[in-house]
Every structure is written in structure tokens, then in C-alpha cells.
């Protein structure tokens, strides 16, 4: 039983119980916040990886197109000359 005060003992008991509840819930709330932050960070990382792959594919397609265009723009004699030097 609480010490006698000018405040009703039921009020002091109620405040004590609420304070105990808050202290008891603290670790669970902190762990929940940690899990939410971690899952959001992992989701952002996965999204960034997908976006980077898409951008890399676009760059690779552009590079391949330029390379093929350069190969086709060469004359037959120059490509034959280059091929003979590669295999010689």
C-alpha cells in the first residue's frame, strides 16, 4: 500500500501502473521500430538494385548498337585487313 498522501491512493496506484506499463512496453516498441526501419532499408536496397540493373541494360544496349554501327560502317577491305592481322 502506498504512503498516505493528500491524493487518493487509487489515483497513485493507477499512475504507478501506467508508468510500469510504459516501462514494460518500451523494449517491444523499440524492437518494432528497429524491424520497421530495417525492412524499409532492405526494400530500398532491393529497389535500387533493380533500378541499377535496368539502367545498366539500357547503357549496354546503347553501347552494343554503337559498336555494331561502327562495324557496319567500315569498308569490306578495312575489316578484312583488320581480321587478317588478328588471325596472323
N, C-alpha and C positions, 0 to 999 in steps of 0.2 A: 504494500500500500504506500502511496506517495505521502510525503510530508504534508501536514495540514497547512493550507495557504488560504488566501482570500478568494482564490479561484476554485470552482467546483472540481473535485478530484476526478470526475468523469471527463471533464474537458482536458485536464492534464494527461490523463491516460490516453485519450483519443489522439492528442498531439504526439505523444510518445510513440503510439502505434504507427501513426503516419510517418514519423521520422524513421522508425525502424523499417517500415516497408520501402521507403525511398532508398535507404542504405542497402537493403536486400536486393532491390531491383537494379541497382547501379551496374554490377558486373554483367548482367544479362543484356541490358540496354547497350552497354559499351561493346559487347561482343557482337550484338546485332548490327550496330553501326559499322564495326570493322568488316563484317561479312558483306554488307551492302556496298561499302566503298571498294572492297577487293573485287567483288563481282563486276562492279561498274568499270573498274580499271581494266580487268581482263576482257570485258566486252569491247571496250575502246581499242585495246590492243589487237583483238581479232578483226575489228572493223578496219583499223589502219592497215593491217597486213593484207586484207582483201583489196583495199583501195590501191595499195602499192603494187600488188600483182597486176591489177587492171592497167595501171599507168605504165608499168614496165612492158606489158604486152603491146600496148599502143606504140611505145617507143621502138620496140623490136620490129613491129610490122613496118613502121616508117623507115627504119634503117634497112630492112630487107628490101623494101621497094626501091629505095635509092640505090642500093647495091646492084640489084637486078637491072635497073635502068642504066646504070653506068656500064654494066657488062654488055647490054644490048646496044649501047651507043658506040661501042668500039667497032672498028672495022674488022673484017674477017682476017686480014693479013696481020694486024697487030695482035689479035687474040691468038692466032696460030703461032706467031713469033714468041709470045709470052708462054704459051703451052710447051713449045719445044724447049725453052730454057728451063722450065720446071722439070720436065722429064729427062733432060740431058744429064 
